[in-house]
């Protein structure tokens, strides 16, 4: 006889005490992650800062910092937390943000790959984001100084440090040299 796993809900995840770890919820299962390293944090904040300046200047919506939870699926619940995210103004309910997790995927998701992330873990995150409705996913690889851009599984582009990252169609006019966020 196998032991049955106890699945958590998004509400239970939100009430977990702070322990120094980061958590995501995938199909009701708690995924415990260590705090990000310095390189990861530095790359994440550079991208989020660049996005935030552009979004605020053009009044396009809201940019979210790392660890903001997005409720992607219910019963069993999935809550993912990207390294940076953007929601269009149209998706913000009267400009107010919920106290808990935002229900649904951001329009733009940024995932910065850590040294301990496996390829299958990164792929699973991208699948979750696209399936939940994200229109643009940037997977940032500090080690190779590259970015893989997903607009769908059929529209994937790999960029090197010689290329320019764009926000089209989610953030029209946004550009950033790929090498800019890397130390």
C-alpha positions as a printed NumPy array, in Angstrom:
array([[  0.   ,   0.   ,   0.   ],
       [  1.428,   3.412,  -0.956],
       [  1.267,   6.467,   1.252],
       [ -1.058,   9.169,  -0.001],
       [  0.458,  12.627,  -0.436],
       [ -1.13 ,  15.56 ,   1.312],
       [ -1.853,  18.236,  -1.247],
       [ -1.85 ,  21.911,  -0.306],
       [ -4.078,  24.654,  -1.632],
       [ -2.971,  28.123,  -2.709],
       [ -4.579,  29.542,   0.428],
       [ -2.502,  27.208,   2.629],
       [  0.662,  28.142,   0.722],
       [ -0.033,  31.825,   1.345],
       [ -0.268,  31.173,   5.092],
       [  3.009,  29.211,   5.401],
       [  5.375,  30.792,   7.925],
       [  8.547,  32.421,   6.613],
       [ 11.423,  29.966,   6.844],
       [ 14.135,  31.44 ,   4.636],
       [ 13.07 ,  29.214,   1.754],
       [ 11.082,  30.043,  -1.34 ],
       [  8.132,  27.863,  -2.29 ],
       [  6.014,  27.118,  -5.301],
       [  2.993,  24.859,  -5.454],
       [  2.803,  22.439,  -8.393],
       [ -0.382,  20.388,  -8.694],
       [ -0.833,  20.715,  -4.951],
       [  2.708,  19.604,  -4.071],
       [  4.962,  21.993,  -2.164],
       [  8.25 ,  22.669,  -3.965],
       [ 10.943,  24.016,  -1.621],
       [ 13.717,  26.086,  -3.174],
       [ 16.81 ,  27.591,  -1.58 ],
       [ 17.284,  31.363,  -1.703],
       [ 18.74 ,  32.56 ,  -5.005],
       [ 22.454,  33.236,  -5.334],
       [ 23.989,  36.671,  -5.871],
       [ 24.404,  36.36 ,  -9.657],
       [ 20.802,  35.223, -10.04 ],
       [ 19.527,  38.095,  -7.891],
       [ 21.647,  40.666,  -9.707],
       [ 20.474,  39.565, -13.159],
       [ 16.838,  39.4  , -11.992],
       [ 16.821,  42.92 , -10.537],
       [ 18.509,  44.43 , -13.606],
       [ 15.85 ,  42.964, -15.884],
       [ 12.978,  43.879, -13.538],
       [ 14.329,  47.43 , -13.114],
       [ 14.651,  47.937, -16.866],
       [ 11.103,  46.627, -17.369],
       [  9.71 ,  48.789, -14.561],
       [ 11.215,  52.012, -15.907],
       [  9.733,  51.322, -19.345],
       [  6.313,  50.246, -18.041],
       [  5.961,  53.25 , -15.71 ],
       [  7.124,  55.732, -18.367],
       [  4.482,  54.439, -20.777],
       [  1.772,  53.667, -18.158],
       [  1.401,  50.113, -19.469],
       [  0.575,  48.17 , -16.296],
       [  2.635,  46.715, -13.447],
       [  5.961,  44.924, -13.052],
       [  6.377,  42.416, -10.239],
       [  9.488,  41.463,  -8.326],
       [ 10.813,  37.968,  -7.817],
       [  8.74 ,  35.668,  -5.642],
       [  5.352,  37.191,  -6.496],
       [  2.966,  34.259,  -6.714],
       [  0.62 ,  33.676,  -9.649],
       [ -2.204,  31.175,  -9.253],
       [ -2.138,  29.205, -12.504],
       [ -4.388,  26.226, -11.857],
       [ -6.963,  25.014,  -9.324],
       [ -7.779,  21.629,  -7.824],
       [ -5.028,  20.685,  -7.432],
       [ -3.568,  24.172,  -7.184],
       [ -0.46 ,  25.425,  -8.955],
       [  1.177,  28.674,  -7.845],
       [  4.387,  29.711,  -9.591],
       [  6.686,  32.637,  -8.737],
       [  8.808,  33.999, -11.6  ],
       [ 11.927,  36.122, -11.187],
       [ 10.112,  39.091, -12.761],
       [  6.707,  39.542, -14.371],
       [  4.534,  42.105, -16.132],
       [  0.751,  42.514, -16.28 ],
       [ -0.952,  44.862, -18.735],
       [ -3.069,  47.728, -17.407],
       [ -6.186,  46.087, -18.866],
       [ -5.722,  43.043, -16.618],
       [ -5.387,  45.041, -13.419],
       [ -8.764,  45.309, -11.725],
       [ -9.321,  49.062, -11.315],
       [ -5.577,  49.455, -10.782],
       [ -5.713,  47.529,  -7.486],
       [ -3.694,  44.426,  -6.8  ],
       [ -5.054,  41.463,  -4.843],
       [ -3.685,  40.859,  -1.334],
       [ -3.072,  37.218,  -2.238],
       [ -1.849,  35.629,  -5.437],
       [ -2.834,  37.087,  -8.789],
       [ -5.163,  34.652, -10.506],
       [ -3.767,  33.739, -13.911],
       [ -0.436,  34.053, -15.651],
       [  1.349,  37.356, -16.189],
       [  1.531,  38.639, -19.756],
       [  5.346,  38.501, -19.587],
       [  7.308,  36.063, -17.415],
       [ 11.061,  36.211, -16.728],
       [ 12.765,  33.088, -15.39 ],
       [ 16.466,  33.385, -14.551],
       [ 18.097,  29.948, -14.525],
       [ 20.083,  29.105, -11.389],
       [ 23.038,  26.697, -11.356],
       [ 20.913,  24.093,  -9.537],
       [ 17.955,  24.284, -11.987],
       [ 17.577,  21.251, -14.236],
       [ 16.494,  21.462, -17.868],
       [ 13.324,  19.496, -17.069],
       [ 12.429,  21.894, -14.223],
       [ 12.873,  24.915, -16.502],
       [ 10.805,  23.253, -19.228],
       [  8.031,  22.432, -16.742],
       [  7.882,  26.082, -15.651],
       [  7.705,  27.31 , -19.252],
       [  4.923,  24.777, -19.975],
       [  2.965,  25.942, -16.922],
       [  3.314,  29.613, -17.883],
       [  2.316,  29.112, -21.522],
       [ -0.564,  26.755, -20.668],
       [ -1.902,  29.32 , -18.166],
       [ -1.892,  32.087, -20.785],
       [  1.454,  33.904, -20.592],
       [  2.027,  35.589, -23.925],
       [  5.793,  35.954, -23.591],
       [  8.324,  33.984, -21.521],
       [ 12.005,  34.913, -21.287],
       [ 14.306,  32.201, -19.938],
       [ 17.572,  33.891, -19.008],
       [ 20.804,  31.875, -18.81 ],
       [ 23.534,  33.77 , -16.915],
       [ 26.112,  31.042, -17.57 ],
       [ 25.906,  31.389, -21.369],
       [ 24.726,  35.017, -21.323],
       [ 21.775,  34.112, -23.488],
       [ 17.971,  34.295, -23.45 ],
       [ 15.421,  31.919, -24.931],
       [ 12.206,  33.711, -25.893],
       [  8.931,  31.759, -25.963],
       [  5.841,  33.277, -27.537],
       [  4.421,  29.744, -27.8  ],
       [  5.914,  26.263, -28.194],
       [  5.897,  26.906, -31.94 ],
       [  7.515,  30.346, -31.705],
       [ 10.816,  30.001, -29.823],
       [ 13.914,  32.097, -30.421],
       [ 17.353,  31.796, -28.856],
       [ 19.259,  35.057, -28.396],
       [ 22.961,  35.497, -27.693],
       [ 24.772,  38.419, -26.083],
       [ 25.095,  40.005, -29.553],
       [ 21.287,  40.208, -29.929],
       [ 18.62 ,  42.594, -28.661],
       [ 15.714,  41.407, -26.524],
       [ 12.335,  42.924, -27.43 ],
       [  9.005,  42.949, -25.65 ],
       [  6.868,  42.573, -28.762],
       [  3.94 ,  42.003, -28.824],
       [  3.405,  42.36 , -25.055],
       [  5.538,  45.494, -24.527],
       [  5.7  ,  47.208, -27.923],
       [  8.843,  49.294, -28.31 ],
       [ 10.715,  47.755, -25.355],
       [ 14.29 ,  46.768, -26.208],
       [ 17.277,  45.698, -24.159],
       [ 20.664,  44.422, -25.326],
       [ 20.879,  40.782, -24.182],
       [ 24.299,  41.369, -22.562],
       [ 23.046,  44.297, -20.414],
       [ 21.779,  42.416, -17.324],
       [ 24.857,  40.219, -17.006],
       [ 27.749,  41.165, -14.703]])
